[in-house]
Structures are given as C-alpha cells and as structure tokens.
Amino acid sequence: MVEKKIILAVFIFGLFSALVWAQSATNASNRVAPEDSYIATFENEDLQILVELQPYGSTNLIQMVQKVLKITFVNKQEIPIKIIWDESIFTDNNGKPARLIKEGQRFIVSDQPQVPSILPPGERASFLAVPQSHITYSSSSGWFVTGISGNIRKRTLMIAYEINNIKKYAKMEIEFETAKSAPDRLTFPTLSYLSPVSNPQGETIGYQGFSIVFLGYVSRNYYNPIKPGSWNNFWQRGTIALFVPYIGIGTEYVNNDNSFTFSLYTIYILPIIDFAFSF
C-alpha cells in the first residue's frame, strides 16, 4: 500500500513538473517572433512596419486565445514620428474597414479620440491593436475582444502617421492562409474517438468525443491552441458509465504532422497514459 502511494506521488509530481516545464518552454519560444511569423511588412524612407498575430494580453482564459494585431514600428528618421491611431484602419471579420484601437485604450471609451503614439528617432516600439468593431459588451461577461478570424482571407491595414507636420499613410495588403482543421483521433487503451474543436481563427483548442472503455463523454480543453512538435497542456472533463462526472489535468506531445499523440493525464488523481493516432 505504501509503495503504491509513493508511485502515485512520484507520478503526480512528475506530471506537474512536465506542465511547468512545457509552459516555460512555450513562453520562452514566444519572446522573439521569427521572421516567417509576420503576416505583413512595410518599409519606406520613414518607417519599417512589421505585423503579426498575437494572443490578446488578457488574464481571461477565453480571451487569451483571441488573436489580435501586434504592430511593430521602427523609426528610421532622426526626428520623432507620430502614429495617428484614429485614422488607422484594418479590415474586420465582416470585411469592412474599422478604426484600430490600441491596447491601453479603455473599451468603454473606445469611440473617443485616442492619444497618438510618439516614436523617438531610431527607436523601435510594438503595440497590440484590434478593430473597433471587434470590441463588444455583454451584461454577463463585460467587455470582450473578438479575435481576427480566417473567414475573411484578404485584409487591408492602413497606418496613418505624421512626420515634420506632414501626414502620410502606410498601406499593406494581407492575405491569410486557409485554416487547416486538425484530424480526428482514436486513442488507446481508452478507445476514445475524438473530434477537434476550433476557435474562430481555425486553431485547435480542444477535442471531444466518446470513450468505449469508460462508456462516457470526453472533453479535452487546451490552455493554448495546439502546437505540433511540442508539449500541450490541458484540462479534461467527462463522464464514466454515461452519468458519473470526472475532471483531470494533463499534458500531451503532438508530433510534427499531428498524426501521433502521447498523453499523460489524471482522472481526479488516477494517472492515465494513452496514445492517439489521427486520420
């Protein structure tokens, strides 16, 4: 009995260590964006502009998976440049041009004028921004940001700026790739058939289905969208014998082509190891 408790304690400690390590590795890999992560670039004699998608900086778990624009400016001149947000626009999820709201502007006053951003000579600065039409209010959840989806593939980003009291515009055409849905899975030894759950951006944020061994429902929910070739942390809920509920946490490794998965997780405190093949 004592030996079983020791084995269980070691497993749970190892599982939590894996979760912490995997999350730390993910955070470290996100600090610097590789060149191929930019969805648009622009450069003239005044500015260099680099555009990428990044999860919205919120502590709300729902909003953490909502991706907005991260716009990086590099001032190439020896005088300050003013970014005029109120005249900068981006094509929203409905295909209509919408005014950009930068991070830091209170959503309740998002329809009011924004303070321009000043770029000192030779300096680099990054800002998160979202189309004004993506900001909504709900009486149940408060202010909410809708991420940029892949439903509208062709977008236009126009940045208004001022240098030497002369107003100029930087215009970029952006075309998103068609989102690829993740494949279905069959797991062993739990014999679960699972189908992917996607967010509005087409990223896989969960799996759900039915387990033959447990005779119940399975719902696996990732803390971040799945990244092939790395460990992905999740929490899980479901039922046993159709009606007995359970919860658990875990981590899984997904290979580069998303065809094979190795998972370590718990049902309450019971440790489980399974493998999954995708098709």
HELIX and SHEET records of a PDB file:
HELIX    1   1 VAL A    2  SER A   29  1                                  28    
HELIX    2   2 GLU A   35  SER A   37  5                                   3    
HELIX    3   3 GLN A   63  VAL A   65  5                                   3    
HELIX    4   4 PHE A  107  VAL A  109  5                                   3    
HELIX    5   5 GLN A  132  HIS A  134  5                                   3    
SHEET    1   A 7 ALA A  40  GLU A  43  0                                        
SHEET    2   A 7 LEU A  47  PRO A  55 -1                                        
SHEET    3   A 7 LYS A  67  ASN A  75 -1                                        
SHEET    4   A 7 ARG A 124  PRO A 131 -1                                        
SHEET    5   A 7 PRO A  97  LYS A 102 -1                                        
SHEET    6   A 7 ILE A  81  THR A  91 -1                                        
SHEET    7   A 7 SER A 117  LEU A 119 -1                                        
SHEET    1   B 8 ALA A  40  GLU A  43  0                                        
SHEET    2   B 8 LEU A  47  PRO A  55 -1                                        
SHEET    3   B 8 LYS A  67  ASN A  75 -1                                        
SHEET    4   B 8 ARG A 124  PRO A 131 -1                                        
SHEET    5   B 8 PRO A  97  LYS A 102 -1                                        
SHEET    6   B 8 ILE A  81  THR A  91 -1                                        
SHEET    7   B 8 LYS A 154  ILE A 163 -1                                        
SHEET    8   B 8 ILE A 166  GLU A 175 -1                                        
SHEET    1   C 2 ILE A 135  SER A 138  0                                        
SHEET    2   C 2 GLY A 142  VAL A 145 -1                                        
SHEET    1   D 9 ARG A 185  PHE A 188  0                                        
SHEET    2   D 9 SER A 192  SER A 198 -1                                        
SHEET    3   D 9 THR A 204  SER A 211 -1                                        
SHEET    4   D 9 GLY A 216  TYR A 222 -1                                        
SHEET    5   D 9 SER A 230  ILE A 240 -1                                        
SHEET    6   D 9 VAL A 244  VAL A 254 -1                                        
SHEET    7   D 9 PHE A 260  ILE A 267 -1                                        
SHEET    8   D 9 LEU A 270  SER A 278 -1                                        
SHEET    9   D 9 ARG A 185  PHE A 188 -1                                        
END                                                                             
